[in-house]
Amino acid sequence: MRDDLRKHLAKREIETAIYYPLGLHEQKCFAYLGYKKGDFPQVERAAREALALPIYPEISREAQRHVIGALSEFFN
């Protein structure tokens, strides 16, 4: 669903980001810790589902409404 939502928002010129596509325990740089896929299922789920939306102090009301409208459109 995240990828479909991301495409939907992109069509409406709303930028999104995926900051952590893998849990930290799944990244090569932390392999020395010895954790493997499945050790932290909630982290893995969050990595698959999380999507960063535009949010910052200066975002205008108009931009907020645009994002909210696009989200409502997708989920309804």
N, C-alpha and C positions, 0 to 999 in steps of 0.2 A: 504494500500500500504506500510506503514511503516514496518509492520511486515514481509511482503514479501521481502522488501529490506534488512531488518536486517538478514533474513535467507540467502539471496543471498550472502551478505557480509561475513557472518560467514562461509559459505562453502569455501570461498576464504581466510579464516584465517584473516579476518579484524574485529577487535573488535569495537563494537559500545556500546552506553549506552543511556538509557532513564533516564534523571536526574529528571524530573518533570512529572510523569505519571498523576498527578492531578493538577488542578489549586490550588493555595494557599487557595482560598475561599472554596474549596471542602475538605480540610484536617480537620480532627477532631480537631487538636490543634487550629484551627481558627474558630471553630463553634460558639464560643461566640460572634463573630462579627455579626452574624445573616444573612450572605449571603447564598444563595442557588444555586444549579445547575441552570444554565440559566442566572444568573445575569451578568456573564462576558463571553459571547459566544466566543470572540476572544481568550481569555486565554484558554478556554476549547478546542477550535480547535487546538491551538498551543500545548497543552499538549497531544493531540491525535496524532499529526503529527510530532513533533520535534524528531530528532534523532541526537545524538552527534557522530561525526566521529573523527577518530584519527587526532589530530592536536596539535602540540607542536613544539617549536623552533628547536629541534634536529632531526626532522623527515627527513629522507634522500630523495633525489630526486627519488630514486628507489621506496621507499615506497609510495611517493606521486603518482608516475605513476601507481603503483599497485592499489591504492584506486581509482584514476580517471578512470582507465581502467575498474574496476569492476562496478563503477557507470554508466559509458557509456554503458557497456554491459547490465546492468539491464534496463536502460531507452530506449535503442534502440531495 
